[in-house]
Amino acid sequence: MKPEYDLANMKSRPNPYAKQLKQQVTLPLGIEVIEFFQKKAEEKGISYQELINLYLQDCVLSQRELYF
């Protein structure tokens, strides 16, 4: 990095696009579902919320149909 860039004095500002990226929701999930994702997330070294988001994102991208 060049010495003329002094980032110590830089003012931080919130990301104006952050709210467009994710929306917080509350979902009633079964205990076994949460435990499953917590275990898998621990193995991968990420949070279980992020793992659930990645799984749902994969469902959207692959346009997976639900069968029950």
C-alpha positions in Angstrom: 0.0 0.0 0.0 1.2 3.5 -0.8 2.2 5.6 2.3 0.0 8.5 1.1 -3.1 6.4 1.8 -3.9 7.1 5.5 -6.8 4.9 6.3 -6.6 5.5 10.0 -8.3 8.9 9.6 -11.0 7.6 7.2 -14.5 8.0 8.3 -16.6 4.8 8.2 -20.1 4.9 6.7 -22.8 2.3 6.5 -23.1 0.3 3.3 -26.1 1.9 1.4 -26.9 -1.4 -0.3 -26.7 -3.6 2.8 -30.5 -3.6 3.4 -31.1 -4.7 -0.2 -28.8 -7.7 0.2 -30.6 -9.5 3.1 -33.8 -9.2 5.0 -34.2 -10.4 8.5 -37.2 -12.8 9.1 -38.4 -15.0 11.9 -39.2 -18.6 11.0 -40.5 -21.3 13.3 -38.1 -24.2 12.5 -38.2 -27.7 14.1 -35.6 -28.5 16.6 -34.3 -31.3 14.6 -33.9 -29.0 11.6 -31.9 -26.5 13.6 -29.7 -29.2 15.2 -29.0 -30.7 11.7 -27.9 -27.3 10.3 -25.9 -26.4 13.5 -24.0 -29.7 13.2 -23.3 -29.3 9.5 -22.3 -25.6 10.0 -19.9 -26.5 12.7 -18.2 -29.0 10.4 -17.9 -26.3 7.7 -16.8 -23.6 10.1 -19.7 -21.2 9.4 -22.8 -20.1 11.2 -25.9 -22.3 10.9 -27.9 -19.2 9.8 -25.5 -18.7 6.9 -25.7 -22.4 6.0 -29.5 -22.3 5.9 -29.3 -19.2 3.7 -26.8 -20.9 1.3 -29.1 -24.0 1.1 -32.2 -21.9 0.4 -30.2 -19.9 -2.1 -29.2 -23.1 -3.9 -32.9 -24.1 -4.0 -33.7 -20.8 -5.7 -30.9 -21.0 -8.2 -31.7 -24.6 -9.2 -35.5 -23.9 -9.0 -36.0 -27.0 -6.9 -39.6 -28.1 -6.6 -41.0 -29.1 -3.2 -42.4 -32.6 -2.8 -44.3 -33.6 0.4 
